[in-house]
Amino acid sequence: MRAWLPGLRNEALIKLGLEFDSWYFDGPRDLEQKFFARLCGDRDEAKTFVADLLGCCRHTAKRQLRFYSQADVDFLTEAEIDRGLGSRDARFVIDAHRLADKIQENCGPRLFTASVSDGF
């Protein structure tokens, strides 16, 4: 299971990073506006932007880990879920977006700080 955790972590971080409330911007107002505009632009570009900022690999991000049996496990991206893969009934599911929601719920807003030194 250890091999699957980085993919779940990356997806959870990206989801958190796409939320405006997760960010505090330390810098001038005009640069802050440019920063937040990048979060609400094209979804793919925003995900890449957030992944780069948070130092995670977007291409290894996985949305769900679905357990059917000890030898039958699916590790799915958000796109794969959107296409209907992983629709079988699983014994249990670990969902990165649910993890992100729990983190936000317990830690509150402003999980990350962006600043002028990050290149804005």
C-alpha positions as CSV (number, residue, x, y, z in Angstrom):
1,M,0.0,0.0,0.0
2,R,2.9,2.3,0.7
3,A,3.6,2.6,-3.1
4,W,0.1,4.1,-3.6
5,L,0.3,6.8,-1.0
6,P,2.3,9.4,-2.9
7,G,-0.3,9.5,-5.7
8,L,-3.1,10.0,-3.2
9,R,-1.1,12.7,-1.4
10,N,-0.4,14.5,-4.7
11,E,-4.1,14.5,-5.7
12,A,-5.2,15.7,-2.2
13,L,-2.6,18.6,-2.3
14,I,-3.7,19.6,-5.7
15,K,-7.3,19.7,-4.7
16,L,-6.5,21.8,-1.6
17,G,-4.3,24.1,-3.8
18,L,-7.2,24.8,-6.2
19,E,-9.2,26.2,-3.4
20,F,-8.9,30.0,-2.9
21,D,-9.4,29.7,0.8
22,S,-6.3,27.5,1.1
23,W,-4.0,30.4,0.1
24,Y,-2.4,33.4,1.7
25,F,-0.5,35.7,-0.6
26,D,2.4,37.6,0.8
27,G,2.9,40.5,-1.7
28,P,1.5,43.5,-3.5
29,R,-2.2,43.5,-4.4
30,D,-1.7,43.5,-8.2
31,L,0.5,40.4,-8.0
32,E,-2.0,38.8,-5.6
33,Q,-4.8,39.3,-8.2
34,K,-2.6,37.7,-10.9
35,F,-1.9,34.8,-8.6
36,F,-5.6,34.1,-7.9
37,A,-6.5,34.6,-11.5
38,R,-4.3,31.6,-12.3
39,L,-6.3,29.4,-10.0
40,C,-9.5,30.2,-11.8
41,G,-8.3,29.9,-15.3
42,D,-8.1,26.8,-17.4
43,R,-8.5,23.7,-15.1
44,D,-5.5,21.8,-16.5
45,E,-3.3,24.9,-16.4
46,A,-4.5,25.6,-12.8
47,K,-3.7,22.1,-11.7
48,T,-0.2,22.2,-13.3
49,F,0.4,25.7,-11.6
50,V,-0.7,24.4,-8.2
51,A,1.3,21.1,-8.5
52,D,4.5,23.1,-9.4
53,L,3.9,25.5,-6.5
54,L,3.4,22.7,-4.0
55,G,6.2,20.5,-5.4
56,C,4.1,17.6,-6.3
57,C,3.9,15.6,-9.5
58,R,0.5,16.1,-11.2
59,H,1.1,13.1,-13.5
60,T,1.4,10.7,-10.6
61,A,-1.7,12.1,-8.8
62,K,-4.4,9.4,-8.2
63,R,-8.0,10.1,-7.0
64,Q,-9.0,6.8,-5.6
65,L,-7.6,3.5,-4.3
66,R,-10.4,0.9,-4.6
67,F,-10.0,-2.4,-2.8
68,Y,-11.9,-5.4,-4.0
69,S,-9.7,-8.1,-2.5
70,Q,-6.2,-8.4,-1.3
71,A,-5.0,-9.2,-4.9
72,D,-7.6,-7.0,-6.7
73,V,-7.0,-3.2,-6.3
74,D,-7.6,-0.3,-8.7
75,F,-5.7,2.9,-8.4
76,L,-7.6,5.5,-10.5
77,T,-7.1,9.0,-11.7
78,E,-9.9,11.6,-11.8
79,A,-10.1,11.2,-15.5
80,E,-10.5,7.4,-15.2
81,I,-13.3,7.8,-12.7
82,D,-15.0,10.3,-15.0
83,R,-14.9,7.7,-17.8
84,G,-16.7,5.2,-15.5
85,L,-13.7,3.0,-14.6
86,G,-13.8,1.6,-11.1
87,S,-17.6,1.3,-11.0
88,R,-17.5,-2.1,-9.4
89,D,-18.5,-2.3,-5.8
90,A,-15.4,-2.2,-3.7
91,R,-14.8,-3.5,-0.2
92,F,-13.5,0.0,0.7
93,V,-12.3,3.1,-1.1
94,I,-9.7,5.7,-0.1
95,D,-10.6,8.9,-1.9
96,A,-8.0,11.8,-2.1
97,H,-10.7,14.4,-2.3
98,R,-12.3,13.2,0.9
99,L,-8.9,13.3,2.5
100,A,-8.5,16.9,1.3
101,D,-11.9,17.8,2.7
102,K,-11.0,16.3,6.1
103,I,-7.7,18.2,6.1
104,Q,-9.4,21.5,5.3
105,E,-12.1,20.8,7.9
106,N,-9.5,20.1,10.6
107,C,-6.8,22.6,9.7
108,G,-9.0,25.5,8.5
109,P,-8.2,27.9,5.7
110,R,-4.8,29.3,4.7
111,L,-2.9,26.1,4.4
112,F,-0.3,27.5,2.0
113,T,1.5,30.8,1.5
114,A,2.6,32.1,-1.8
115,S,4.9,35.1,-2.1
116,V,6.7,37.3,-4.5
117,S,9.8,35.1,-4.0
118,D,7.8,32.3,-5.7
119,G,8.0,34.2,-8.9
120,F,4.9,36.4,-9.0
